[in-house]
Amino acid sequence: MDDKIDKDITRFLKYVSKEDGDVGCWRWTGSKACTGYGNFSYKGTSYLAHRASYALFNRNKTLTSGLQVSHSCGSRDCVAPHHLSEKTASENNGADKRAMGRDNGGEKCHTSKLTWEKVKEIRSSDKSSKELSSLYGVSKSNIYAILRGKSWKE
């Protein structure tokens, strides 16, 4: 079993460029998805490269169902096992992203029709949700979420 893991690790490392030796980021040079995450075939399945790295370098660890593999460095193309850990989705996508300035909420979202200025107008308006929805070109449920503080959190 260890021979198979060692062969997979050797094959994996062919697609890695190490920054600062073993201490810095390990950049994935193999194929990447449009999201910036690497792809690696492992155990007959296509994995995101950072997930494969986490499993391989933890000696064939089974990834915990329901958890994500998070990058402490915040770099999607990094596969350095010492930069990777398992976290819940809320840990990985919430405070971690905000702390690294990688949160894509609010105006940063490429599909957003609103700005913080418009959200402030919505929150201070006396108009009905239906009127606001029509005025700003968003759904009533979006207006409700803004007014209740469920979206566009400061």
Backbone bond lengths (Angstrom), bond angles and torsions (degrees), N, CA, C in turn:
res aa  C-N    CA-C-N  psi(-1)  N-CA   C-N-CA  omega(-1)  CA-C   N-CA-C  phi
1 M - - - 1.460 - - 1.526 110.77 -
2 D 1.329 118.46 -41.53 1.459 121.36 179.98 1.521 111.73 -64.23
3 D 1.357 117.67 -33.95 1.464 120.25 177.14 1.520 110.90 -60.31
4 K 1.329 117.45 -41.21 1.464 122.70 -179.57 1.527 109.81 -64.87
5 I 1.326 117.10 -44.31 1.469 120.81 179.13 1.531 109.69 -63.47
6 D 1.331 116.61 -44.52 1.462 119.98 179.80 1.529 111.15 -61.25
7 K 1.333 117.52 -39.22 1.473 120.80 177.06 1.517 110.80 -65.55
8 D 1.332 116.49 -41.40 1.473 120.04 178.24 1.529 110.76 -64.89
9 I 1.327 117.18 -40.05 1.470 120.95 178.63 1.526 110.07 -64.96
10 T 1.327 117.65 -43.04 1.471 121.48 178.32 1.522 110.13 -60.81
11 R 1.328 116.67 -45.15 1.473 121.11 178.68 1.533 110.23 -64.19
12 F 1.332 117.39 -40.87 1.460 122.67 178.95 1.529 110.89 -60.72
13 L 1.346 116.39 -45.46 1.466 121.36 -175.85 1.524 113.50 -66.80
14 K 1.333 117.91 -15.92 1.468 120.70 175.68 1.529 111.55 -65.25
15 Y 1.331 116.28 -19.48 1.466 122.10 -178.18 1.525 112.47 -107.77
16 V 1.330 116.46 21.49 1.464 121.21 -175.37 1.524 110.52 -122.36
17 S 1.329 115.30 134.91 1.458 121.81 171.89 1.528 106.97 -116.53
18 K 1.326 116.47 114.94 1.465 120.98 -175.08 1.521 111.14 -87.10
19 E 1.327 115.69 130.96 1.467 122.19 173.79 1.524 107.46 -96.79
20 D 1.314 117.90 131.95 1.467 122.55 -179.70 1.526 111.51 55.72
21 G 1.318 116.42 44.67 1.467 120.29 178.35 1.509 111.99 63.54
22 D 1.311 115.35 -133.18 1.459 119.72 -177.34 1.526 113.82 -88.01
23 V 1.331 119.04 -2.59 1.461 120.42 -175.09 1.531 114.06 -94.91
24 G 1.313 117.76 -27.92 1.460 120.90 -178.22 1.520 112.70 -89.41
25 C 1.318 115.51 -164.96 1.460 120.89 177.27 1.525 110.23 -68.64
26 W 1.300 115.83 148.30 1.455 122.98 171.12 1.524 105.41 -108.65
27 R 1.336 116.87 107.89 1.467 121.15 -176.36 1.522 110.97 -81.76
28 W 1.327 115.81 132.32 1.455 121.80 178.08 1.524 108.67 -78.37
29 T 1.338 116.58 123.28 1.467 121.29 -178.99 1.521 111.79 -107.30
30 G 1.328 116.73 -2.13 1.465 121.09 178.42 1.515 111.04 -80.80
31 S 1.323 115.69 -163.50 1.462 119.74 -177.47 1.524 110.66 -64.71
32 K 1.332 114.12 147.26 1.463 120.57 -179.02 1.518 109.64 -131.44
33 A 1.313 114.87 148.80 1.466 121.35 172.75 1.523 108.18 -78.31
34 C 1.317 116.87 167.21 1.467 120.52 179.66 1.529 111.62 -64.05
35 T 1.320 117.39 -14.87 1.467 121.96 178.75 1.523 112.44 -79.35
36 G 1.349 117.24 -11.52 1.460 121.34 -178.70 1.515 113.51 97.32
37 Y 1.326 117.17 -7.70 1.465 121.15 177.30 1.519 109.26 -83.68
38 G 1.341 115.73 142.76 1.453 120.73 178.37 1.517 111.88 -75.73
39 N 1.346 115.70 160.37 1.463 122.82 176.00 1.513 108.84 -119.02
40 F 1.327 116.97 140.12 1.462 121.74 178.58 1.520 108.79 -147.34
41 S 1.323 116.21 132.86 1.454 121.55 178.01 1.525 108.64 -87.12
42 Y 1.328 115.19 123.83 1.457 121.31 -174.89 1.524 108.17 -147.11
43 K 1.314 116.12 132.20 1.470 121.75 -178.53 1.527 111.75 55.18
44 G 1.323 116.60 35.42 1.458 120.96 177.58 1.512 115.18 75.81
45 T 1.324 116.61 11.52 1.459 121.73 -177.98 1.524 109.34 -131.63
46 S 1.318 116.11 148.59 1.461 120.11 175.58 1.530 108.30 -84.45
47 Y 1.324 115.87 122.13 1.458 122.84 179.59 1.520 109.59 -113.67
48 L 1.322 116.38 155.59 1.450 118.88 164.33 1.521 105.20 -67.61
49 A 1.327 116.82 136.47 1.464 121.30 -171.42 1.528 112.75 -58.60
50 H 1.322 118.17 -37.05 1.468 118.90 -179.43 1.535 110.91 -68.59
51 R 1.322 117.49 -31.83 1.473 120.44 176.64 1.526 110.31 -70.86
52 A 1.335 116.09 -40.23 1.466 119.95 176.89 1.529 109.87 -63.58
53 S 1.326 117.19 -41.76 1.457 121.47 178.65 1.526 110.62 -59.30
54 Y 1.315 115.91 -46.51 1.463 120.19 -179.65 1.531 110.82 -58.66
55 A 1.320 116.44 -44.31 1.472 120.89 -179.93 1.531 111.21 -68.63
56 L 1.333 116.77 -46.99 1.464 120.56 -177.00 1.525 112.96 -63.30
57 F 1.311 116.95 -50.03 1.456 120.34 -174.16 1.531 112.83 -78.29
58 N 1.311 115.79 -7.79 1.462 120.49 169.73 1.527 108.80 -101.78
59 R 1.339 114.74 29.44 1.462 124.32 175.41 1.519 112.78 53.87
60 N 1.332 114.40 56.86 1.457 121.82 172.58 1.524 112.19 72.70
61 K 1.322 115.61 31.82 1.460 120.55 179.33 1.522 109.85 -61.06
62 T 1.300 116.05 137.93 1.455 120.84 173.78 1.521 107.09 -80.57
63 L 1.322 116.34 127.30 1.454 120.14 -179.90 1.528 109.18 -68.39
64 T 1.312 116.18 137.48 1.452 121.46 -177.44 1.522 110.16 -71.77
65 S 1.317 115.40 125.07 1.458 121.02 179.38 1.524 109.96 -58.19
66 G 1.319 116.53 133.92 1.457 121.64 178.18 1.520 114.75 87.94
67 L 1.344 117.34 -7.27 1.465 119.64 178.36 1.521 110.35 -106.71
68 Q 1.305 115.93 154.91 1.461 122.81 177.30 1.513 108.96 -107.95
69 V 1.328 116.23 157.80 1.465 120.51 174.47 1.526 106.52 -96.87
70 S 1.315 115.34 119.48 1.458 122.88 -173.65 1.530 110.80 -104.75
71 H 1.340 115.79 147.32 1.471 122.85 177.69 1.528 109.20 -98.37
72 S 1.325 118.82 120.34 1.467 120.33 176.60 1.525 111.09 -69.60
73 C 1.339 116.72 -24.41 1.466 121.29 -179.32 1.529 112.00 -85.30
74 G 1.328 116.97 -15.60 1.461 121.18 179.53 1.508 114.56 78.88
75 S 1.310 118.68 8.32 1.458 121.91 -177.11 1.530 110.80 -101.89
76 R 1.311 116.38 118.62 1.463 121.44 -176.34 1.519 113.67 -62.80
77 D 1.315 117.64 -28.94 1.468 118.97 -177.90 1.527 112.67 -91.58
78 C 1.333 117.46 5.72 1.466 121.03 178.14 1.525 109.71 -85.04
79 V 1.339 115.08 133.28 1.468 121.22 178.18 1.531 110.97 -123.67
80 A 1.324 117.14 17.18 1.471 121.20 -179.85 1.523 108.93 -65.24
81 P 1.327 117.37 121.46 1.463 119.15 -176.75 1.527 113.78 -60.64
82 H 1.331 117.49 -28.49 1.469 120.07 179.30 1.531 112.17 -77.83
83 H 1.329 118.10 -4.56 1.468 122.50 174.87 1.529 111.51 -102.30
84 L 1.334 117.34 1.06 1.461 121.61 -172.21 1.526 111.73 -114.25
85 S 1.329 115.34 141.71 1.466 121.11 174.87 1.523 108.27 -153.71
86 E 1.309 115.72 159.18 1.464 120.07 177.07 1.522 109.41 -86.70
87 K 1.329 114.69 136.93 1.462 121.32 178.82 1.520 108.89 -143.93
88 T 1.315 115.29 162.33 1.463 119.07 173.80 1.525 108.38 -73.04
89 A 1.317 116.13 164.10 1.465 120.42 179.43 1.526 110.77 -61.03
90 S 1.326 117.16 -40.45 1.468 118.59 -178.95 1.527 111.70 -68.20
91 E 1.333 117.57 -35.33 1.467 119.94 176.01 1.528 110.11 -66.88
92 N 1.316 116.80 -45.72 1.459 122.18 -175.64 1.526 112.34 -71.26
93 N 1.327 117.17 -38.74 1.461 120.77 -174.10 1.513 113.85 -100.13
94 G 1.303 117.96 -7.02 1.458 120.94 -177.76 1.505 112.97 -100.59
95 A 1.320 114.69 -100.90 1.467 121.03 -174.32 1.522 112.31 -59.88
96 D 1.346 117.51 -38.25 1.469 120.12 -179.87 1.526 111.16 -59.69
97 K 1.318 117.33 -47.30 1.466 120.62 -178.45 1.524 111.11 -66.35
98 R 1.317 116.34 -41.60 1.469 118.77 179.18 1.520 110.31 -63.87
99 A 1.337 117.57 -42.04 1.464 121.80 -179.14 1.524 111.38 -62.82
100 M 1.336 116.84 -32.47 1.467 120.83 -179.35 1.532 112.32 -91.80
101 G 1.341 116.65 -0.25 1.460 119.89 -178.95 1.519 113.17 71.54
102 R 1.343 116.89 26.80 1.465 120.81 -177.38 1.515 112.08 -111.85
103 D 1.321 117.19 13.06 1.453 121.09 178.79 1.523 108.61 -71.37
104 N 1.316 116.99 128.40 1.458 121.13 -178.02 1.519 112.69 -100.83
105 G 1.317 116.71 24.31 1.451 120.33 -180.00 1.519 111.81 -81.59
106 G 1.326 114.76 170.87 1.462 120.64 176.61 1.516 113.18 60.80
107 E 1.299 116.39 -136.43 1.465 121.99 -177.04 1.519 112.75 -65.18
108 K 1.329 117.61 -21.67 1.466 120.50 -178.65 1.524 112.57 -71.73
109 C 1.323 116.29 -19.44 1.461 120.37 179.91 1.522 109.15 -71.95
110 H 1.329 116.92 126.62 1.465 121.07 -174.57 1.529 113.20 -66.30
111 T 1.332 118.00 -16.40 1.457 119.83 -179.89 1.529 112.72 -101.14
112 S 1.322 117.20 2.51 1.459 120.69 -175.84 1.524 111.47 -66.83
113 K 1.323 114.67 134.27 1.471 120.60 175.53 1.527 110.94 -96.65
114 L 1.334 115.70 -9.44 1.456 120.46 -175.17 1.521 111.94 -111.55
115 T 1.311 114.17 163.20 1.465 122.23 172.71 1.522 106.68 -123.13
116 W 1.339 117.09 167.98 1.465 119.64 177.29 1.532 110.86 -60.27
117 E 1.317 116.49 -34.32 1.466 120.41 178.62 1.528 110.97 -62.34
118 K 1.345 116.24 -45.49 1.466 120.52 178.80 1.526 111.59 -65.72
119 V 1.316 117.27 -37.43 1.467 121.23 178.52 1.530 109.51 -63.27
120 K 1.320 117.55 -41.28 1.474 120.86 177.47 1.529 110.83 -63.21
121 E 1.343 115.70 -38.46 1.472 119.81 176.87 1.523 110.52 -63.47
122 I 1.338 116.25 -43.58 1.467 121.18 179.75 1.517 109.89 -60.90
123 R 1.316 117.02 -46.10 1.470 121.08 -176.92 1.531 112.76 -67.26
124 S 1.308 117.59 -27.12 1.462 119.70 -178.70 1.535 112.44 -97.73
125 S 1.318 117.57 -0.17 1.463 121.69 -176.08 1.525 112.10 -80.11
126 D 1.346 114.71 150.57 1.467 121.34 174.83 1.525 111.04 -97.10
127 K 1.345 117.30 0.42 1.461 121.30 -177.41 1.523 110.78 -73.42
128 S 1.331 114.91 159.80 1.463 120.33 178.80 1.531 109.75 -72.65
129 S 1.315 115.62 161.67 1.468 120.82 178.39 1.524 110.47 -60.64
130 K 1.323 116.43 -36.26 1.470 120.70 179.05 1.534 110.46 -64.47
131 E 1.318 116.54 -43.52 1.468 120.76 178.61 1.534 110.48 -65.35
132 L 1.317 116.33 -44.45 1.474 120.34 -179.91 1.524 110.80 -63.42
133 S 1.324 115.87 -40.60 1.459 121.10 178.93 1.528 110.30 -58.88
134 S 1.317 116.40 -46.96 1.463 121.64 179.46 1.532 111.47 -66.70
135 L 1.318 116.54 -43.33 1.463 122.15 -178.17 1.528 112.61 -62.75
136 Y 1.346 117.26 -40.97 1.466 120.98 -175.44 1.532 114.07 -100.89
137 G 1.331 116.85 -1.85 1.466 119.95 175.99 1.518 114.44 69.44
138 V 1.329 116.23 33.11 1.466 120.84 176.94 1.526 108.38 -128.66
139 S 1.304 116.79 166.68 1.467 121.05 -177.14 1.526 111.51 -72.46
140 K 1.339 114.74 159.54 1.465 119.32 176.20 1.526 110.42 -63.29
141 S 1.325 116.77 -35.69 1.471 118.82 179.96 1.532 110.39 -65.18
142 N 1.331 116.77 -33.07 1.460 120.80 176.17 1.535 109.67 -65.68
143 I 1.323 116.38 -43.02 1.468 121.23 178.23 1.526 109.75 -61.98
144 Y 1.351 117.13 -46.15 1.469 120.86 178.52 1.523 110.50 -57.20
145 A 1.333 116.74 -45.23 1.472 120.83 -178.68 1.523 111.01 -62.59
146 I 1.311 117.39 -39.31 1.471 121.48 178.30 1.529 110.03 -65.38
147 L 1.335 116.50 -47.11 1.457 120.70 -177.75 1.525 112.80 -66.13
148 R 1.317 117.02 -31.61 1.471 120.99 179.29 1.523 113.00 -88.34
149 G 1.317 117.17 -2.45 1.471 120.89 179.42 1.511 114.25 76.59
150 K 1.341 116.56 18.83 1.463 121.40 178.79 1.527 111.22 -82.85
151 S 1.316 117.23 -25.89 1.464 121.40 175.92 1.533 107.87 -130.47
152 W 1.308 115.27 165.48 1.472 121.82 -177.18 1.527 109.33 54.71
153 K 1.341 114.49 53.35 1.466 120.16 178.45 1.521 108.54 -80.22
154 E 1.285 115.66 140.13 1.468 119.54 -178.30 1.510 110.68 -85.61
